[in-house]
Amino acid sequence: MKYKIITLGCKANQYDSAYMSRLLTAAGHVADPVSPDVCIINSCTVTAVADGKSGKALRRSKREHPEAVAVLTGCLAQVKEDAAAAYPEADMIIGITEQRDIVRLLEEHMKNGGRSVAVGENNGEVSSFIEAFPEHSRAFLKIEDGCDNFCAYCVIPFARGRVRSKPEAAVLDEIAALTEGGYNELVLTGINMSAYGKDFDGSFLSLLKKIGEQGIAKRVRVSSIDPNLLTDEFIEAAAKMDFLCPHFHLSLQSGCDATLARMGRRYTTEFIASAAEKLRAAIPNVQFTGDVIVGFPGETEEEFATTCEFIKRLRPLDLHVFPYSRRKGTRAAAMPDQVPQEIKHLRSEKLIALENAIRAEVIAEAKKRPLEVLFETEKNGVFEGFSREYIPVKRKGNYRCGEVFTAEPEEA
């Protein structure tokens, strides 16, 4: 059987797709993006736009490969109550926990035909393991799944379930296997990585310390984290970890305390600003990226202006800006003072323009010093990749994808 996997959404989804690919390959099936017998759409539902992209990918896949079995999985498949009716193009709909049974489910479908739905409660152990990340120069490693926060705007806890952490020993074994497989950078990911270990009296910081003690990774990047992770203890320890990339992607969501309170976020902008200042003092050249939602219910022009001023103060390298998306079943969906779509659009454009200006300044300043770059892609002799700080670098020359090179200031 030949298969194709299309992935939408976050790094956790990308890891899940790699895991399904591993299971299928181990069972003797072959990846074939050109003429597949099975097309798997690993969907996202974090916003209405993500829903639309997932549905569009499913329909396009069915048009391009009409004879192939179309499988819808991922967060959209997990939470969409009427998924079978809403997505008639899907021959199979399977939940996130059921991805571990992808081989059996597909083989049963091939034998029985028809349409099938297998979506159970997403509360299974995080027991996945990969030793390769196909078609990538760096590997993602999911260490945790689920979230207990239930922020007012977010549907993901309903899709991903409660916090479950991969055991430390299993994480360390997976890191060692990926490093031995030639990956010079590993990206730790999860749904709420800051909660790692809470289900077995561990912690994310404890895990990082063990990675360092065992010397099993060349460089480790941390994907999205809750700002509450950035305690003085964490900052002091992180500053001593040479393997840890000096780049933190923060789940900010807003730069206004009143908005954060309505969202149900458990930190203040002053805490974030103070933590960023301490990190910059402890870790030379550290960079921040982040996520911000604009147009959350009740957000006034003054609150939005406060967010813009906070972003000017933080000076992030990059910012993912999302117009608030009303998600059924969340507290925010029923809140008064919903912001009109056109205002959300205007605020998004304004914040993106502000971030673009800051980003240009930050990158120009960073390229005045040598940068250790891992190149990820090559096209027509031009290599592109990122430094430890996540500064983008483009270069012509005798390089290799997946390996680290030093870009001198005059070349950067």
C-alpha positions in Angstrom: 0.0 0.0 0.0 1.3 3.5 -0.9 0.4 6.4 1.4 0.6 10.2 1.5 0.3 12.3 4.7 -0.6 16.0 4.6 0.0 17.8 7.8 -1.6 21.1 9.0 -1.0 23.0 12.2 1.5 22.8 14.9 4.8 20.9 15.5 3.0 18.3 17.6 0.9 17.5 14.5 4.0 17.2 12.4 5.5 14.8 15.0 2.2 12.7 15.0 2.5 12.5 11.2 6.1 11.3 11.4 4.9 8.7 13.9 2.1 7.4 11.6 4.6 7.3 8.8 7.0 5.2 10.9 4.2 2.7 11.8 3.1 2.4 8.1 6.6 2.0 6.9 7.4 -0.6 9.6 4.4 -2.6 8.3 5.7 -2.7 4.8 3.8 0.2 3.3 5.6 2.9 1.2 5.3 6.7 1.2 4.3 7.9 -2.3 3.1 11.5 -2.7 2.4 11.1 -6.4 0.2 8.0 -6.7 -1.0 7.0 -3.2 -3.5 4.4 -2.3 -4.2 6.3 0.9 -4.2 10.1 1.7 -4.1 11.0 5.4 -5.0 14.6 6.3 -3.7 15.4 9.8 -5.9 18.4 10.6 -5.9 21.4 12.8 -8.8 23.2 14.4 -7.2 26.0 16.5 -9.0 28.7 14.4 -11.8 28.8 11.9 -9.1 29.5 9.3 -7.4 26.2 10.3 -10.7 24.4 9.9 -11.0 25.8 6.4 -7.5 24.9 5.4 -8.0 21.3 6.7 -11.3 20.9 4.8 -9.7 22.4 1.7 -6.7 20.0 1.9 -9.1 17.1 2.2 -11.2 18.1 -0.8 -8.1 18.8 -2.9 -6.6 15.5 -2.0 -9.8 13.8 -3.1 -9.8 15.6 -6.4 -6.2 14.8 -7.1 -6.4 11.2 -6.0 -10.1 10.2 -6.4 -9.4 6.4 -6.1 -7.3 6.8 -2.9 -8.8 6.2 0.5 -9.1 9.6 2.2 -8.5 9.7 5.9 -9.3 12.7 8.2 -7.5 12.7 11.5 -6.0 15.2 13.9 -7.7 17.9 16.1 -10.6 18.7 13.7 -11.5 15.1 13.4 -11.3 14.8 17.2 -13.7 17.6 18.1 -16.1 18.0 15.1 -19.3 16.3 16.3 -20.7 16.0 12.8 -17.4 15.3 11.0 -18.8 12.5 8.9 -21.6 14.7 7.5 -19.5 17.8 7.3 -16.7 16.0 5.4 -18.3 13.5 3.0 -15.0 13.3 1.1 -13.5 11.4 4.1 -13.7 7.7 3.7 -12.3 7.3 7.2 -12.3 9.6 10.2 -10.0 8.6 13.1 -9.2 10.3 16.4 -5.8 11.3 17.7 -5.4 8.3 20.1 -6.5 6.0 17.2 -3.5 7.2 15.1 -1.4 4.5 16.9 -3.7 1.9 15.3 -3.4 3.4 11.8 -2.1 0.2 10.2 -4.9 -2.0 11.6 -7.6 0.5 10.8 -6.4 1.0 7.3 -6.1 -2.7 6.7 -9.6 -3.3 8.0 -11.0 -0.6 5.8 -9.3 -1.9 2.7 -10.9 -5.3 3.5 -14.4 -4.1 4.4 -14.8 -0.9 2.3 -17.5 1.7 3.0 -17.0 4.6 5.4 -15.7 4.3 9.0 -15.4 6.5 12.0 -13.1 5.7 14.9 -12.9 8.6 17.4 -12.5 7.8 21.0 -11.6 9.9 24.0 -8.1 11.4 23.7 -6.5 10.4 26.9 -3.9 7.7 25.9 -0.3 7.5 27.0 2.3 9.4 25.1 4.2 6.3 24.0 5.2 7.2 20.5 8.8 6.8 19.4 10.6 7.8 16.2 14.2 7.5 15.2 13.9 9.6 12.0 12.0 12.6 10.9 11.4 12.1 7.1 12.3 15.0 4.7 13.5 17.3 7.5 16.9 18.5 8.4 16.0 18.8 12.1 13.7 16.6 14.1 10.7 17.4 16.2 10.2 15.3 19.4 6.8 15.3 21.2 7.4 15.0 24.9 3.9 15.9 26.1 0.2 15.9 25.0 -2.9 17.6 26.3 -3.6 20.7 28.3 -5.4 21.4 31.6 -5.6 25.2 31.3 -8.9 25.6 29.4 -8.2 29.2 28.5 -11.4 31.1 27.5 -10.6 31.1 23.7 -9.1 27.6 23.2 -10.7 24.4 22.0 -7.4 22.4 22.0 -7.9 20.9 25.5 -11.1 19.3 24.2 -9.2 17.9 21.2 -6.0 16.8 22.9 -7.3 15.9 26.4 -5.6 16.4 29.7 -1.8 16.6 30.3 0.1 13.4 29.7 3.8 13.4 29.7 6.1 10.9 27.9 8.3 9.2 30.6 11.7 10.8 31.0 13.6 7.6 30.2 11.6 7.3 26.9 12.3 10.9 26.0 16.0 10.5 26.6 16.1 7.3 24.6 14.3 9.0 21.7 16.7 11.9 21.8 19.7 9.6 21.8 18.3 7.7 18.8 17.6 10.8 16.8 21.0 12.3 17.5 22.6 9.0 16.5 20.5 9.2 13.3 22.3 12.3 12.4 20.0 15.1 13.6 22.1 18.1 14.8 19.0 19.9 16.1 16.1 18.6 18.0 12.9 20.6 18.7 11.1 19.6 21.8 7.3 20.1 21.4 4.0 19.4 23.0 0.6 21.0 23.6 1.6 22.5 26.9 5.2 21.7 27.4 5.4 23.9 30.5 3.2 21.3 32.3 5.6 18.4 31.4 6.0 16.0 34.3 3.1 17.3 36.4 1.5 13.8 36.0 4.5 12.0 37.5 6.1 14.6 39.9 8.6 15.6 37.3 9.2 18.9 35.5 10.4 20.3 32.2 13.5 21.8 33.8 14.4 18.5 35.3 14.2 16.9 31.9 16.4 19.6 30.4 19.0 19.0 33.1 19.1 15.3 32.4 19.5 15.9 28.7 22.5 18.0 29.5 23.9 15.6 32.0 23.8 12.7 29.5 25.2 14.8 26.7 22.9 13.1 24.2 21.9 16.2 22.0 24.0 18.6 20.0 21.5 21.4 20.1 18.0 21.5 21.5 15.3 24.1 20.6 12.2 24.6 22.8 9.0 25.2 20.9 6.0 27.2 22.3 6.0 27.6 26.1 3.8 29.3 28.7 5.5 32.4 30.0 5.0 31.1 33.6 7.8 28.6 32.9 10.3 31.5 33.0 11.0 31.5 36.7 14.3 32.7 38.2 15.3 29.0 38.8 14.6 28.2 35.1 16.5 31.2 33.8 19.5 30.5 36.0 19.7 26.9 34.9 19.0 27.5 31.2 21.9 30.0 31.1 24.3 27.1 31.9 23.0 24.8 29.2 25.2 25.1 26.2 23.1 22.7 24.2 20.0 24.8 24.6 19.3 27.2 21.8 19.0 30.8 23.0 15.5 31.2 21.5 12.1 31.0 23.3 8.7 31.0 21.6 6.3 32.4 24.1 2.6 31.8 24.2 1.9 35.5 24.9 -1.6 35.9 23.5 -1.9 39.5 24.5 0.2 42.4 25.8 -2.6 43.8 27.9 -3.3 42.6 31.5 -7.1 43.2 31.2 -7.3 41.1 28.1 -5.1 38.4 29.6 -7.4 38.2 32.6 -10.5 37.7 30.4 -8.6 35.1 28.4 -7.9 33.2 31.6 -4.1 33.5 31.2 -2.2 33.2 34.5 0.5 35.8 34.2 0.9 39.5 33.7 2.8 41.6 31.1 5.1 42.8 33.8 6.1 39.2 34.6 6.9 38.6 31.0 8.9 41.8 30.6 10.8 41.0 33.8 11.6 37.5 32.7 12.7 38.7 29.2 15.0 41.2 30.8 16.5 38.6 33.1 17.0 36.2 30.2 18.7 38.8 28.1 21.0 39.5 31.0 21.8 35.8 31.6 22.0 34.6 28.0 23.8 36.8 25.5 21.9 37.4 22.2 18.8 35.4 23.3 15.8 36.0 21.0 12.0 35.7 21.6 9.2 34.8 19.2 5.5 34.5 20.2 1.8 34.3 19.5 -0.7 37.1 19.9 -4.5 37.0 19.5 -6.1 40.3 18.4 -9.8 41.2 18.7 -10.5 39.0 21.7 -14.1 39.7 23.0 -14.1 43.1 24.8 -10.8 44.2 23.5 -11.0 48.0 23.2 -8.8 50.3 21.1 -7.0 51.2 24.3 -6.3 47.6 25.1 -5.1 46.9 21.6 -2.8 50.0 21.8 -1.4 48.6 25.1 -0.6 45.4 23.4 1.3 47.3 20.7 3.3 49.2 23.2 4.2 46.0 25.0 5.4 44.4 21.8 7.6 47.5 21.2 9.0 47.0 24.7 9.6 43.2 24.2 11.1 43.6 20.7 10.5 40.0 19.5 12.3 38.5 16.6 9.0 37.3 15.2 5.3 37.3 16.1 2.4 35.0 14.9 -0.7 37.3 14.9 -4.1 35.6 15.0 -7.4 37.4 14.7 -9.6 35.9 17.5 -11.6 32.9 16.2 -14.9 32.0 17.9 -14.7 28.3 18.9 -17.9 26.4 19.9 -17.8 25.2 23.5 -15.3 27.7 24.8 -16.2 30.4 27.3 -15.2 33.2 25.0 -17.7 32.1 22.4 -20.5 33.3 24.7 -18.8 36.5 25.9 -20.4 39.8 25.1 -18.7 42.6 23.1 -17.5 40.3 20.2 -15.2 42.4 18.0 -16.4 42.8 14.4 -14.4 41.0 11.8 -13.3 44.1 10.0 -11.8 45.6 13.2 -9.9 42.3 13.9 -8.5 42.4 10.4 -7.3 46.0 10.8 -5.7 45.3 14.1 -4.0 42.2 12.7 -2.5 44.3 9.9 -1.4 47.0 12.2 0.3 44.6 14.6 1.9 42.6 11.8 3.3 45.9 10.3 4.7 46.8 13.7 6.3 43.4 14.1 7.8 43.4 10.6 9.6 46.7 11.4 10.9 45.3 14.7 11.9 42.0 13.1 14.0 43.8 10.4 15.9 45.8 13.1 16.5 42.7 15.2 17.8 40.6 12.3 20.0 43.4 11.1 21.5 43.8 14.5 22.0 40.0 15.0 23.8 39.6 11.6 26.6 41.9 12.9 28.1 38.9 14.7 29.0 35.3 13.7 26.0 33.0 13.6 26.0 29.2 14.0 23.5 28.1 11.2 21.9 24.8 10.5 20.8 24.8 6.9 17.5 23.1 6.2 16.8 23.6 2.6 18.6 24.1 -0.7 17.2 25.4 -4.0 19.3 26.4 -7.1 22.4 26.5 -5.0 21.0 28.7 -2.3 20.9 27.3 1.2 18.5 28.5 3.9 18.4 27.8 7.6 18.4 29.3 11.1 20.9 30.2 13.7 20.8 29.0 17.3 18.9 32.3 18.0 16.5 31.5 15.1 17.9 34.2 12.9 17.1 33.3 9.3 20.1 33.0 7.0 20.3 32.6 3.3 23.6 31.6 1.6 25.3 30.4 -1.6 28.2 28.2 -1.1 29.5 24.7 -0.4 27.2 23.7 2.4 25.1 20.7 3.4 21.6 20.6 4.8 21.3 19.3 8.3 24.8 20.4 9.3 25.9 23.5 11.2 28.2 26.1 9.7 29.4 29.5 10.9 28.1 32.5 9.0 30.6 35.3 9.5 29.2 38.9 10.0 30.3 40.1 6.6 28.6 37.1 5.0 25.4 37.0 6.9 
